[in-house]
Amino acid sequence: MTNRYPTRREAIKAGLLTGAGLAIGRLPLAAEAEESGQLPLITRPIPSSGEQIPAVGLGTNRYSVSTPEEMAPLREVLRGMPGLGGKVIDTAPGYRRSETVLGELMAELGTRDQFFLSTKVTAPDGDVQEGIRQMENSFKVLQTDTIDLMEVHNLNGTDAILPVMREWKQEGRIRYIGVTTSRTGAHESLMEIMRREDLDFIQVNYSIGSREAAENVLPLAQDRGMAVMLNVPFGGRRGSVFGLLADKKLPEWAADFDCNSWAQFSLKYLISHPAVTCPIPGTTDTEHLADNLGAARGRLPDAAMRTRMEQLFDSY
Ligand SMILES: NC(=O)c1ccc[n+]([C@@H]2O[C@H](COP(=O)([O-])OP(=O)(O)OC[C@H]3O[C@@H](n4cnc5c(N)ncnc54)[C@H](OP(=O)(O)O)[C@@H]3O)[C@@H](O)[C@H]2O)c1
């Protein structure tokens, strides 16, 4: 793992910079970047409000660390993210110390207001008090008065805890509510909830290696006006896409949609689906962060190109 700001050459390779005159070894701040000719950031509206968020976020299910040595690379990811145009961070009490680590780092860097924070809650066996305890603890360890998005993790206790989430949204403690799953086998249950509940967001598994959500979950989210966050965006039935693609050469036509890496190939495939708001690739590495956020810049594949991408992926 290499955790430092990408060099100018690496940033250009990641599709982050196109202009000349940028200081070597540091990435520009967002405003500076626009002036310097960086490709424009792709944002997506949250349908229930119209608020725009960047089309690529950050997953933190591997942020449960304790020692200063373990914290250091994660601090660099959080420090670099706003300058790269990133904003959305996904966490959960289920990721053990992830929320605590994020809370400590944001407090230290003074950057809470630069992020759109998404966390989760469960009410096992309908235990509302347990759900309330978890949510109160999330506010405490994230060191924040407002949580941007609260989602029921893995649909666990949805009926019990959603009414409380709605109350807290009314009170302004939570800005948006939703539900998540990362199991294709739970898509039917997810859709049953989507049909009967008003939700701002859903979070679901969808990747070029696992495309089932596109059959019915994504169209339903469009019909119901729900934002769609994507978990495990590099995952798939045959394991991580990187395992399959590591020794393969990126096709030359990937340049037609400003794509410089297999990570960007995977993410641009997802972002270009009309129902998708924001994949949340997990990373603990600043170079991977720059690579991933580079996918939220420049041109995107059209429908014909998306089919070509699927055909290429399926041929491996
Ligand atoms: N039910 C749920 O609600 C649920 C379930 C699962 C996940 N999630 C959420 O979704 C997020 C994403 O899922 P995930 O982290 O399990 O899987 P993922 O995003 O598909 O893959 C993460 C892996 O890809 C690597 N990676 C990231 N960017 C890369 C790049 N540009 N080049 C090469 N490798 C790269 C990471 O390693 P490095 O750290 O070295 O970059 C890590 O090993 C989670 O963090 C979590 O927030 C939610």
PDBQT file of the ligand as one rigid body, heavy atoms in Angstrom, charges set to zero:
ROOT
HETATM    1  N1  LIG A 401     -24.643  -4.405   3.126  1.00  0.00    +0.000 N 
HETATM    2  C1  LIG A 401     -24.004  -3.265   3.022  1.00  0.00    +0.000 C 
HETATM    3  O1  LIG A 401     -24.560  -2.236   3.324  1.00  0.00    +0.000 OA
HETATM    4  C2  LIG A 401     -22.595  -3.244   2.505  1.00  0.00    +0.000 A 
HETATM    5  C3  LIG A 401     -21.925  -4.449   2.227  1.00  0.00    +0.000 A 
HETATM    6  C4  LIG A 401     -20.626  -4.394   1.728  1.00  0.00    +0.000 A 
HETATM    7  C5  LIG A 401     -20.013  -3.156   1.520  1.00  0.00    +0.000 A 
HETATM    8  N2  LIG A 401     -20.661  -1.988   1.833  1.00  0.00    +0.000 N 
HETATM    9  C6  LIG A 401     -20.017  -0.673   1.617  1.00  0.00    +0.000 C 
HETATM   10  O2  LIG A 401     -19.493  -0.646   0.300  1.00  0.00    +0.000 OA
HETATM   11  C7  LIG A 401     -18.099  -0.282   0.344  1.00  0.00    +0.000 C 
HETATM   12  C8  LIG A 401     -17.368  -0.887  -0.833  1.00  0.00    +0.000 C 
HETATM   13  O3  LIG A 401     -17.320  -2.298  -0.717  1.00  0.00    +0.000 OA
HETATM   14  P1  LIG A 401     -15.930  -3.084  -0.482  1.00  0.00    +0.000 P 
HETATM   15  O4  LIG A 401     -14.943  -2.112   0.083  1.00  0.00    +0.000 OA
HETATM   16  O5  LIG A 401     -16.229  -4.297   0.286  1.00  0.00    +0.000 OA
HETATM   17  O6  LIG A 401     -15.546  -3.566  -1.933  1.00  0.00    +0.000 OA
HETATM   18  P2  LIG A 401     -15.011  -2.836  -3.226  1.00  0.00    +0.000 P 
HETATM   19  O7  LIG A 401     -15.174  -1.363  -3.102  1.00  0.00    +0.000 OA
HETATM   20  O8  LIG A 401     -15.658  -3.503  -4.391  1.00  0.00    +0.000 OA
HETATM   21  O9  LIG A 401     -13.455  -3.208  -3.264  1.00  0.00    +0.000 OA
HETATM   22  C9  LIG A 401     -12.542  -2.772  -2.320  1.00  0.00    +0.000 C 
HETATM   23  C10 LIG A 401     -11.171  -3.374  -2.692  1.00  0.00    +0.000 C 
HETATM   24  O10 LIG A 401     -10.702  -2.796  -3.924  1.00  0.00    +0.000 OA
HETATM   25  C11 LIG A 401      -9.400  -2.250  -3.725  1.00  0.00    +0.000 C 
HETATM   26  N3  LIG A 401      -9.320  -1.027  -4.531  1.00  0.00    +0.000 N 
HETATM   27  C12 LIG A 401     -10.044   0.127  -4.349  1.00  0.00    +0.000 A 
HETATM   28  N4  LIG A 401      -9.745   1.019  -5.307  1.00  0.00    +0.000 NA
HETATM   29  C13 LIG A 401      -8.814   0.437  -6.118  1.00  0.00    +0.000 A 
HETATM   30  C14 LIG A 401      -8.122   0.853  -7.285  1.00  0.00    +0.000 A 
HETATM   31  N5  LIG A 401      -8.345   2.062  -7.817  1.00  0.00    +0.000 N 
HETATM   32  N6  LIG A 401      -7.240  -0.012  -7.861  1.00  0.00    +0.000 NA
HETATM   33  C15 LIG A 401      -7.039  -1.240  -7.337  1.00  0.00    +0.000 A 
HETATM   34  N7  LIG A 401      -7.656  -1.704  -6.235  1.00  0.00    +0.000 NA
HETATM   35  C16 LIG A 401      -8.546  -0.870  -5.624  1.00  0.00    +0.000 A 
HETATM   36  C17 LIG A 401      -9.282  -1.978  -2.249  1.00  0.00    +0.000 C 
HETATM   37  O11 LIG A 401      -7.932  -2.051  -1.819  1.00  0.00    +0.000 OA
HETATM   38  P3  LIG A 401      -7.130  -0.724  -1.278  1.00  0.00    +0.000 P 
HETATM   39  O12 LIG A 401      -7.626  -0.417   0.088  1.00  0.00    +0.000 OA
HETATM   40  O13 LIG A 401      -5.703  -1.147  -1.304  1.00  0.00    +0.000 OA
HETATM   41  O14 LIG A 401      -7.421   0.381  -2.251  1.00  0.00    +0.000 OA
HETATM   42  C18 LIG A 401     -10.115  -3.138  -1.665  1.00  0.00    +0.000 C 
HETATM   43  O15 LIG A 401      -9.317  -4.297  -1.593  1.00  0.00    +0.000 OA
HETATM   44  C19 LIG A 401     -17.653  -0.732   1.718  1.00  0.00    +0.000 C 
HETATM   45  O16 LIG A 401     -16.463  -0.101   2.144  1.00  0.00    +0.000 OA
HETATM   46  C20 LIG A 401     -18.856  -0.368   2.555  1.00  0.00    +0.000 C 
HETATM   47  O17 LIG A 401     -18.804   1.008   2.884  1.00  0.00    +0.000 OA
HETATM   48  C21 LIG A 401     -21.954  -2.022   2.298  1.00  0.00    +0.000 A 
ENDROOT
TORSDOF 0
